[in-house]
């Protein structure tokens, strides 16, 4: 029974992270991407998100069916560790990663 409580607590924090990431992504898009490209950028991000969800669900489902539930949780945790490492790499190597120069349109008469 204590493991169930730990699992519920961990799923709660994973859910908070998911919503926080969505809010953060939309905030960065609103600040950095011009309005005429907002729909395209959101579409690309949503497609990537859906593909990752489908692929991870398939992989974890296969791992549970052929291995064990523990293997499924291990793969899921490994995915989170790799994603976190990617965030850290981007933060430390590309400090101005989200700085997008504004589009300058010049009108000549």
One Martini backbone bead per residue (centre of mass of N, CA, C, O) as a GRO file, in nm:
protein
  109
    1UNK     BB    1   0.052   0.064  -0.018
    2UNK     BB    2   0.290   0.273  -0.021
    3UNK     BB    3   0.338   0.261  -0.332
    4UNK     BB    4   0.069   0.389  -0.413
    5UNK     BB    5   0.121   0.665  -0.283
    6UNK     BB    6   0.373   0.729  -0.447
    7UNK     BB    7   0.243   0.709  -0.728
    8UNK     BB    8   0.034   0.932  -0.686
    9UNK     BB    9   0.238   1.157  -0.627
   10UNK     BB   10   0.397   1.138  -0.895
   11UNK     BB   11   0.154   1.189  -1.085
   12UNK     BB   12   0.092   1.468  -0.979
   13UNK     BB   13   0.367   1.600  -1.062
   14UNK     BB   14   0.345   1.531  -1.363
   15UNK     BB   15   0.088   1.701  -1.411
   16UNK     BB   16   0.209   1.972  -1.334
   17UNK     BB   17   0.430   1.972  -1.551
   18UNK     BB   18   0.246   1.966  -1.798
   19UNK     BB   19   0.096   2.236  -1.746
   20UNK     BB   20   0.346   2.415  -1.718
   21UNK     BB   21   0.458   2.364  -2.003
   22UNK     BB   22   0.217   2.480  -2.156
   23UNK     BB   23   0.229   2.766  -2.039
   24UNK     BB   24   0.522   2.828  -2.117
   25UNK     BB   25   0.495   2.789  -2.422
   26UNK     BB   26   0.276   3.005  -2.471
   27UNK     BB   27   0.433   3.244  -2.356
   28UNK     BB   28   0.673   3.233  -2.550
   29UNK     BB   29   0.510   3.262  -2.808
   30UNK     BB   30   0.378   3.542  -2.742
   31UNK     BB   31   0.662   3.692  -2.713
   32UNK     BB   32   0.838   3.574  -2.986
   33UNK     BB   33   0.597   3.539  -3.189
   34UNK     BB   34   0.445   3.629  -3.446
   35UNK     BB   35   0.114   3.633  -3.530
   36UNK     BB   36   0.144   3.508  -3.829
   37UNK     BB   37   0.302   3.236  -3.681
   38UNK     BB   38   0.141   3.106  -3.445
   39UNK     BB   39  -0.018   2.868  -3.574
   40UNK     BB   40   0.226   2.711  -3.685
   41UNK     BB   41   0.383   2.673  -3.421
   42UNK     BB   42   0.156   2.528  -3.268
   43UNK     BB   43   0.122   2.292  -3.463
   44UNK     BB   44   0.405   2.173  -3.441
   45UNK     BB   45   0.399   2.126  -3.136
   46UNK     BB   46   0.145   1.943  -3.132
   47UNK     BB   47   0.251   1.720  -3.315
   48UNK     BB   48   0.493   1.641  -3.144
   49UNK     BB   49   0.334   1.575  -2.890
   50UNK     BB   50   0.157   1.348  -3.010
   51UNK     BB   51   0.388   1.165  -3.107
   52UNK     BB   52   0.509   1.119  -2.825
   53UNK     BB   53   0.262   0.997  -2.694
   54UNK     BB   54   0.223   0.757  -2.887
   55UNK     BB   55   0.508   0.633  -2.861
   56UNK     BB   56   0.510   0.596  -2.550
   57UNK     BB   57   0.255   0.427  -2.524
   58UNK     BB   58   0.356   0.197  -2.702
   59UNK     BB   59   0.619   0.129  -2.550
   60UNK     BB   60   0.498   0.083  -2.266
   61UNK     BB   61   0.288  -0.127  -2.348
   62UNK     BB   62   0.492  -0.332  -2.456
   63UNK     BB   63   0.660  -0.359  -2.192
   64UNK     BB   64   0.425  -0.469  -2.021
   65UNK     BB   65   0.349  -0.717  -2.196
   66UNK     BB   66   0.655  -0.845  -2.214
   67UNK     BB   67   0.721  -0.774  -1.920
   68UNK     BB   68   0.665  -0.513  -1.700
   69UNK     BB   69   0.567  -0.256  -1.508
   70UNK     BB   70   0.852  -0.168  -1.426
   71UNK     BB   71   0.952  -0.125  -1.717
   72UNK     BB   72   0.753   0.098  -1.787
   73UNK     BB   73   0.851   0.295  -1.565
   74UNK     BB   74   1.143   0.307  -1.657
   75UNK     BB   75   1.092   0.429  -1.937
   76UNK     BB   76   0.943   0.677  -1.838
   77UNK     BB   77   1.174   0.786  -1.659
   78UNK     BB   78   1.387   0.802  -1.885
   79UNK     BB   79   1.236   1.013  -2.048
   80UNK     BB   80   1.249   1.237  -1.831
   81UNK     BB   81   1.558   1.249  -1.808
   82UNK     BB   82   1.616   1.322  -2.104
   83UNK     BB   83   1.446   1.580  -2.109
   84UNK     BB   84   1.597   1.726  -1.880
   85UNK     BB   85   1.874   1.722  -2.017
   86UNK     BB   86   1.787   1.891  -2.261
   87UNK     BB   87   1.717   2.144  -2.103
   88UNK     BB   88   1.998   2.189  -1.978
   89UNK     BB   89   2.155   2.213  -2.240
   90UNK     BB   90   2.004   2.457  -2.352
   91UNK     BB   91   2.053   2.650  -2.111
   92UNK     BB   92   2.379   2.638  -2.115
   93UNK     BB   93   2.448   2.671  -2.434
   94UNK     BB   94   2.167   2.851  -2.491
   95UNK     BB   95   2.088   3.145  -2.359
   96UNK     BB   96   1.948   3.262  -2.650
   97UNK     BB   97   1.728   3.061  -2.772
   98UNK     BB   98   1.450   3.257  -2.745
   99UNK     BB   99   1.576   3.468  -2.932
  100UNK     BB  100   1.380   3.652  -3.157
  101UNK     BB  101   1.390   3.831  -3.416
  102UNK     BB  102   1.238   4.077  -3.543
  103UNK     BB  103   1.046   4.163  -3.793
  104UNK     BB  104   1.164   4.349  -4.071
  105UNK     BB  105   0.993   4.589  -4.251
  106UNK     BB  106   1.047   4.730  -4.575
  107UNK     BB  107   0.952   5.032  -4.731
  108UNK     BB  108   0.957   5.115  -5.074
  109UNK     BB  109   0.916   5.405  -5.304
   0.00000   0.00000   0.00000
